[in-house]
Amino acid sequence: MTPASGTWPSLLALPHAARWLLLGMGLTRLAAFMIWPFIAVTMNQRFGTPITDIGAQLALSAVLAIALAPVSGWLGDRFNARNLMLLGCALCAACYTLMGLLPGQSSYFLAIIGLAVAQSILEPLLRVLLSDLAVDDAQRTFLFHIRYYVVNCAAALGPMIGLGLVEGQGDAAFAVAVGAYAVLTLTLLKAWRARLRQCPRTNVASLPMAQVLRAVLGNRLFLVILLANFFLVLVYAQLDEPLTFYLLQLQLPEIKQVIASISFTNACVVVGVHLFLMRWLIALAERRAYLLALGCLMVAHALIALNVGAWWGGWLIAVVFATLAEIIVMPLFATLIDRLAPAGMRGSFIGLSMLAGLGAALAPWLGALVISHYGGATLFTALAFACLPIGLLGYHALRAGHASTLPAHPQSLEPTR
């Protein structure tokens, strides 16, 4: 399969197990986006939980999920990844069942922490499994793009479906989530069997943590990509809570309508434009794609900084450019990290790459700090200029590492899972 064959033919050419696994992953993400955008409102209005407590719990869960992802990836390389993923699915289903059957502050807190642990297990190992199902590098790249597209479709549709369930004051969304993880479990088992048929040699000795760390520290390109991704996530995440803080500072009377329009614009670009551009993005050279993404992100922040008159169109155009940067660079980094990881260490490398998510965790605090002291225009101007060194960092690393000729994974050297 080649990227030029078209998105729909390429999708049909995927192994059946890969398509089913994508369905299972998409359903669980859809269920999650039906619940989590409203979790703070639910806890505050239903149980009287203070906003500060909710924020602390969500922040703790986010940091926990990011911190445990490298450990989960290494455990998946060293032991049986299938059993670990089944454990993650069972833990997710148990947490959503707890929230649905025993609603309360304590049960929600336990469920939030449990779901963070479960996601730290599932996220890196599902990516490895999905990659294992590809028959060649071109199909592997296409799979990462399709996975990203499916996740963003779920992010666009989930809140709209969940809104009706929340207004109904019921716990039906939790039952939907449990069912979604049951489907993911079935598709996971199907994918694992297909993987074993495709890669029958699974008796290669697993590697100890010390050897994995030496491989990571000795891989300069991986470390630079991890650093660049951290800064990219930090810069991009300023378009979430910090942008809302800036709109509050401007005292917009129609702030809710602006936020809704921004979310709708982001969803439309992701769902529509990414699918239309997918063939071209897959064929685009890594360095050009990276620079294009940084250029779009720089334009987005510059437009926000210049929009001191609070023109609605200015916010929306900026979001279009930022979303274009997102759909270009996020699948690109996922593909590069997958291809950089040595045999027997892919779970570890993918898990470590998720440490870049700490940038998103830091973004609200840093954004609020700068806005409160220097104003929103200063923050977004600085972010626009920050895209220049981040772009140079990644570009020179990709050129030095000859990213266009990164080695493919030898299918016959898969580690014990």
C-alpha positions as CSV (number, residue, x, y, z in Angstrom):
1,M,0.0,0.0,0.0
2,T,1.2,3.5,-0.8
3,P,-0.2,6.8,0.5
4,A,-1.0,7.8,-3.1
5,S,-3.6,5.0,-3.3
6,G,-6.2,7.1,-1.6
7,T,-7.7,7.3,1.9
8,W,-10.7,5.0,1.4
9,P,-8.8,2.3,-0.6
10,S,-6.0,2.5,2.0
11,L,-8.6,2.1,4.8
12,L,-10.1,-1.0,3.1
13,A,-6.6,-2.4,2.6
14,L,-5.9,-2.4,6.3
15,P,-5.9,-5.8,8.0
16,H,-9.4,-6.7,9.4
17,A,-7.9,-6.8,13.0
18,A,-6.6,-3.3,12.6
19,R,-9.9,-1.9,11.5
20,W,-11.7,-3.7,14.4
21,L,-9.1,-2.4,16.9
22,L,-9.6,1.2,15.6
23,L,-13.3,0.7,16.2
24,G,-12.8,-0.4,19.7
25,M,-10.4,2.5,20.5
26,G,-12.8,5.0,18.9
27,L,-15.7,3.8,20.9
28,T,-13.9,4.1,24.2
29,R,-12.7,7.6,23.3
30,L,-16.2,8.5,22.3
31,A,-17.5,7.3,25.7
32,A,-14.8,9.2,27.5
33,F,-15.6,12.4,25.7
34,M,-19.3,11.9,26.7
35,I,-18.3,12.1,30.3
36,W,-15.1,14.1,31.0
37,P,-16.1,17.5,29.6
38,F,-18.9,17.6,32.2
39,I,-17.2,15.9,35.1
40,A,-16.4,19.1,36.9
41,V,-20.0,20.4,36.5
42,T,-21.4,17.1,37.7
43,M,-19.3,16.9,40.8
44,N,-19.9,20.5,41.7
45,Q,-23.6,20.5,41.2
46,R,-24.4,17.0,42.3
47,F,-22.1,16.5,45.3
48,G,-21.1,20.1,46.1
49,T,-17.4,19.3,45.5
50,P,-15.4,22.6,45.5
51,I,-13.9,23.6,42.2
52,T,-10.4,23.6,43.8
53,D,-10.8,20.0,44.9
54,I,-12.0,19.0,41.4
55,G,-9.1,20.8,39.8
56,A,-6.6,19.1,42.1
57,Q,-8.0,15.7,41.5
58,L,-7.9,16.1,37.7
59,A,-4.4,17.5,37.8
60,L,-3.2,14.6,39.9
61,S,-4.8,12.1,37.6
62,A,-3.2,13.7,34.5
63,V,0.3,13.8,36.1
64,L,-0.2,10.2,37.3
65,A,-1.2,8.9,33.8
66,I,1.8,10.7,32.2
67,A,4.3,9.5,34.8
68,L,3.2,5.9,34.7
69,A,3.1,5.6,30.9
70,P,6.9,4.9,30.6
71,V,6.7,2.1,33.2
72,S,3.7,0.6,31.5
73,G,5.5,0.6,28.2
74,W,8.5,-1.1,29.7
75,L,6.3,-3.7,31.4
76,G,4.6,-4.4,28.0
77,D,8.0,-5.0,26.5
78,R,9.2,-7.3,29.3
79,F,6.1,-9.2,30.1
80,N,2.8,-10.2,28.3
81,A,1.3,-7.0,26.9
82,R,-2.0,-8.7,26.2
83,N,-2.6,-9.4,29.8
84,L,-1.6,-5.9,30.8
85,M,-4.1,-4.4,28.2
86,L,-6.9,-6.7,29.4
87,L,-6.1,-5.5,33.0
88,G,-6.4,-1.9,31.8
89,C,-9.7,-2.6,30.1
90,A,-11.1,-4.3,33.2
91,L,-9.9,-1.5,35.5
92,C,-11.6,1.1,33.2
93,A,-14.9,-0.8,33.2
94,A,-14.7,-1.2,37.0
95,C,-14.1,2.5,37.5
96,Y,-17.0,3.6,35.3
97,T,-19.2,1.0,37.0
98,L,-18.3,2.4,40.4
99,M,-19.2,5.9,39.2
100,G,-22.5,4.7,37.9
101,L,-23.6,2.5,40.8
102,L,-22.2,4.3,43.8
103,P,-22.1,8.0,42.9
104,G,-20.3,10.2,45.4
105,Q,-17.3,12.3,46.0
106,S,-15.1,9.5,47.3
107,S,-16.1,7.0,44.5
108,Y,-15.5,9.6,41.8
109,F,-12.1,10.4,43.2
110,L,-11.2,6.7,43.3
111,A,-12.5,6.2,39.8
112,I,-10.5,9.2,38.5
113,I,-7.3,7.9,39.9
114,G,-8.1,4.3,38.7
115,L,-8.8,5.5,35.2
116,A,-5.5,7.4,35.1
117,V,-3.6,4.2,36.0
118,A,-5.6,2.3,33.4
119,Q,-5.0,4.8,30.6
120,S,-1.3,4.8,31.4
121,I,-1.4,1.1,30.7
122,L,-3.6,1.1,27.6
123,E,-2.3,4.1,25.7
124,P,1.3,3.0,24.9
125,L,0.5,-0.7,24.5
126,L,-2.4,-0.1,22.2
127,R,-0.2,2.0,20.0
128,V,2.4,-0.8,19.8
129,L,-0.3,-3.4,19.0
130,L,-1.8,-1.2,16.3
131,S,1.6,-0.7,14.7
132,D,2.4,-4.4,14.9
133,L,-0.7,-5.1,12.6
134,A,0.7,-3.0,9.7
135,V,2.3,-4.9,6.8
136,D,4.8,-2.1,5.9
137,D,6.0,1.4,6.8
138,A,3.5,3.1,4.6
139,Q,0.6,1.3,6.2
140,R,2.0,2.0,9.6
141,T,2.1,5.7,8.9
142,F,-1.5,5.6,7.6
143,L,-2.6,3.8,10.7
144,F,-1.2,6.5,13.0
145,H,-3.0,9.2,11.0
146,I,-6.3,7.2,11.0
147,R,-6.0,6.6,14.8
148,Y,-5.5,10.3,15.3
149,Y,-8.5,11.1,13.1
150,V,-10.7,8.6,15.0
151,V,-9.7,10.1,18.3
152,N,-10.6,13.6,17.2
153,C,-13.9,12.5,15.7
154,A,-14.7,11.1,19.1
155,A,-13.7,14.4,20.7
156,A,-16.0,16.3,18.4
157,L,-19.0,14.0,18.8
158,G,-18.7,12.8,22.4
159,P,-19.6,16.1,24.2
160,M,-22.7,16.6,22.0
161,I,-23.9,13.1,22.8
162,G,-22.9,13.4,26.4
163,L,-24.7,16.8,26.8
164,G,-28.1,15.1,26.4
165,L,-27.2,12.4,28.9
166,V,-26.0,14.9,31.4
167,E,-29.2,17.0,31.1
168,G,-31.2,13.8,31.7
169,Q,-29.5,13.6,35.2
170,G,-28.9,9.9,34.7
171,D,-25.8,7.7,34.7
172,A,-26.4,6.2,31.3
173,A,-23.1,7.5,30.0
174,F,-21.2,5.2,32.4
175,A,-23.1,2.2,31.1
176,V,-22.1,3.2,27.6
177,A,-18.5,3.4,28.7
178,V,-18.5,0.0,30.3
179,G,-20.0,-1.4,27.0
180,A,-17.3,0.4,25.0
181,Y,-14.5,-1.2,27.0
182,A,-16.2,-4.6,26.5
183,V,-16.0,-4.0,22.7
184,L,-12.4,-2.9,23.0
185,T,-11.6,-6.1,24.9
186,L,-13.0,-8.2,22.1
187,T,-11.2,-6.3,19.4
188,L,-8.0,-6.4,21.4
189,L,-8.1,-10.1,21.6
190,K,-8.8,-10.4,17.9
191,A,-5.9,-8.0,17.1
192,W,-3.5,-10.0,19.4
193,R,-4.3,-13.3,17.6
194,A,-3.7,-11.6,14.3
195,R,-0.4,-10.2,15.6
196,L,0.7,-13.6,16.7
197,R,0.0,-15.0,13.2
198,Q,1.9,-12.2,11.6
199,C,4.8,-12.3,14.0
200,P,5.0,-15.9,15.3
201,R,8.5,-15.4,16.8
202,T,7.8,-14.1,20.3
203,N,10.6,-15.8,22.2
204,V,13.2,-13.1,21.9
205,A,14.6,-12.3,25.4
206,S,13.1,-9.2,26.9
207,L,15.4,-6.4,28.0
208,P,16.1,-5.1,31.5
209,M,15.3,-1.5,32.4
210,A,19.0,-0.5,32.5
211,Q,19.5,-1.6,28.9
212,V,16.4,0.3,27.8
213,L,17.6,3.5,29.6
214,R,21.0,3.2,27.9
215,A,19.3,2.9,24.5
216,V,17.1,5.9,25.2
217,L,20.0,8.1,26.5
218,G,22.1,7.0,23.5
219,N,19.4,7.9,21.0
220,R,20.0,11.6,20.4
221,L,17.3,12.0,17.8
222,F,14.6,10.5,20.1
223,L,15.7,12.8,23.0
224,V,15.5,15.8,20.8
225,I,12.1,14.8,19.4
226,L,10.9,14.3,22.9
227,L,12.1,17.7,23.9
228,A,10.7,19.4,20.9
229,N,7.4,17.6,21.4
230,F,7.3,18.8,25.0
231,F,7.7,22.5,23.9
232,L,5.2,22.0,21.1
233,V,2.6,20.6,23.5
234,L,3.3,23.5,25.9
235,V,2.8,26.1,23.2
236,Y,-0.2,24.5,21.6
237,A,-2.0,23.9,25.0
238,Q,-2.0,27.7,25.5
239,L,-5.0,27.6,23.2
240,D,-7.1,25.8,25.8
241,E,-7.4,27.3,29.4
242,P,-4.9,30.2,28.9
243,L,-6.9,31.5,25.8
244,T,-10.0,31.3,28.0
245,F,-8.2,33.3,30.7
246,Y,-7.3,35.9,28.0
247,L,-10.9,36.2,26.9
248,L,-11.9,36.7,30.5
249,Q,-9.3,39.4,30.8
250,L,-10.8,41.2,27.7
251,Q,-14.2,41.0,29.5
252,L,-16.0,39.8,26.4
253,P,-19.8,39.9,27.0
254,E,-20.3,36.9,24.6
255,I,-17.5,34.8,25.9
256,K,-19.5,31.6,26.0
257,Q,-20.4,32.0,22.4
258,V,-16.8,32.6,21.4
259,I,-15.6,29.5,23.3
260,A,-18.3,27.4,21.7
261,S,-17.4,28.8,18.2
262,I,-13.7,28.0,18.9
263,S,-14.5,24.4,19.8
264,F,-16.8,24.0,16.8
265,T,-14.2,25.4,14.4
266,N,-11.5,23.1,15.8
267,A,-13.8,20.0,15.4
268,C,-14.7,21.0,11.8
269,V,-11.0,21.4,10.8
270,V,-10.0,18.1,12.4
271,V,-12.9,16.1,11.1
272,G,-13.0,17.6,7.6
273,V,-9.6,19.0,6.7
274,H,-7.5,16.2,8.1
275,L,-9.3,13.5,6.1
276,F,-9.0,15.6,2.9
277,L,-5.2,16.3,3.5
278,M,-4.3,12.9,4.8
279,R,-2.8,11.5,1.5
280,W,-0.7,14.6,1.1
281,L,0.5,14.7,4.7
282,I,1.6,11.1,4.6
283,A,3.7,11.7,1.5
284,L,5.2,15.0,2.9
285,A,8.8,14.8,3.9
286,E,9.3,14.9,7.7
287,R,11.3,18.1,7.9
288,R,8.9,20.0,5.6
289,A,5.9,18.8,7.6
290,Y,7.6,19.8,10.9
291,L,8.4,23.3,9.6
292,L,4.9,23.7,8.1
293,A,3.4,22.8,11.5
294,L,5.5,25.3,13.4
295,G,4.7,28.0,10.8
296,C,1.0,27.4,11.2
297,L,1.3,27.5,15.0
298,M,3.3,30.7,14.9
299,V,0.7,32.4,12.7
300,A,-2.0,31.2,15.1
301,H,-0.4,32.8,18.2
302,A,0.5,35.9,16.3
303,L,-3.1,36.4,15.2
304,I,-4.3,36.0,18.8
305,A,-1.7,38.5,20.0
306,L,-2.7,41.0,17.3
307,N,-6.5,40.6,17.9
308,V,-6.7,43.2,20.6
309,G,-10.0,44.4,19.1
310,A,-11.5,41.1,20.0
311,W,-12.8,40.4,16.4
312,W,-14.6,37.0,16.4
313,G,-13.1,36.1,13.0
314,G,-9.6,36.7,14.3
315,W,-10.1,34.0,17.0
316,L,-11.5,31.5,14.5
317,I,-8.8,32.0,11.9
318,A,-6.2,31.5,14.6
319,V,-7.8,28.3,15.7
320,V,-7.8,27.0,12.1
321,F,-4.1,27.6,11.8
322,A,-3.4,26.0,15.2
323,T,-5.5,22.9,14.4
324,L,-3.7,22.6,11.0
325,A,-0.4,22.5,13.0
326,E,-1.9,19.8,15.3
327,I,-3.0,17.5,12.6
328,I,0.3,17.8,10.8
329,V,2.7,17.3,13.7
330,M,1.0,14.9,16.1
331,P,0.8,11.9,13.8
332,L,4.2,12.8,12.5
333,F,5.8,12.5,15.9
334,A,3.9,9.3,16.7
335,T,5.2,7.8,13.5
336,L,8.8,8.9,14.1
337,I,8.9,7.6,17.6
338,D,7.5,4.2,16.5
339,R,10.2,3.9,13.8
340,L,13.0,5.1,16.1
341,A,12.4,2.5,18.8
342,P,14.7,-0.6,18.6
343,A,13.3,-4.1,18.6
344,G,12.1,-5.1,22.0
345,M,11.8,-1.5,23.3
346,R,8.9,0.0,21.4
347,G,6.5,0.0,24.3
348,S,9.2,1.7,26.4
349,F,10.0,4.3,23.8
350,I,6.3,5.1,23.2
351,G,5.6,5.3,26.9
352,L,8.5,7.6,27.4
353,S,7.4,9.8,24.6
354,M,4.2,10.5,26.5
355,L,6.2,12.5,29.0
356,A,5.8,15.4,26.5
357,G,2.2,15.6,27.9
358,L,3.7,17.4,30.9
359,G,3.7,20.4,28.7
360,A,-0.1,20.4,28.6
361,A,-0.1,20.0,32.4
362,L,2.1,23.1,32.9
363,A,0.3,25.2,30.3
364,P,-2.6,26.5,32.4
365,W,-0.4,27.6,35.3
366,L,2.2,29.2,33.1
367,G,-0.4,30.9,30.9
368,A,-2.3,32.3,33.9
369,L,0.9,33.5,35.5
370,V,2.0,35.5,32.4
371,I,-1.5,36.8,31.6
372,S,-2.0,38.1,35.2
373,H,1.4,39.9,35.2
374,Y,1.9,41.0,31.6
375,G,-1.4,40.5,29.8
376,G,-2.6,38.1,27.1
377,A,-1.1,39.9,24.2
378,T,2.4,39.6,25.7
379,L,1.9,35.9,26.3
380,F,0.8,35.1,22.7
381,T,3.4,37.3,21.2
382,A,6.1,35.4,23.1
383,L,4.6,32.1,22.1
384,A,4.7,33.1,18.4
385,F,8.4,33.9,18.7
386,A,9.0,30.7,20.7
387,C,8.0,28.7,17.6
388,L,11.3,29.8,15.9
389,P,13.8,28.1,18.2
390,I,11.4,25.1,18.5
391,G,11.3,24.8,14.8
392,L,15.1,25.1,14.4
393,L,15.6,22.5,17.1
394,G,13.4,19.9,15.4
395,Y,14.5,20.7,11.9
396,H,18.3,20.3,12.6
397,A,17.6,17.1,14.6
398,L,15.7,15.6,11.7
399,R,18.3,16.6,9.2
400,A,21.1,15.2,11.3
401,G,19.3,12.0,11.9
402,H,18.3,11.5,8.3
403,A,14.7,11.0,9.3
404,S,13.6,10.2,5.8
405,T,15.6,7.0,6.0
406,L,14.7,5.8,9.6
407,P,14.9,2.1,9.8
408,A,11.7,0.0,9.7
409,H,11.0,-2.5,12.5
410,P,12.0,-6.0,11.5
411,Q,8.8,-8.0,11.9
412,S,10.7,-11.2,12.9
413,L,12.4,-9.7,15.9
414,E,9.4,-8.9,18.1
415,P,10.0,-9.2,21.9
416,T,8.2,-11.3,24.4
417,R,5.0,-9.5,25.4
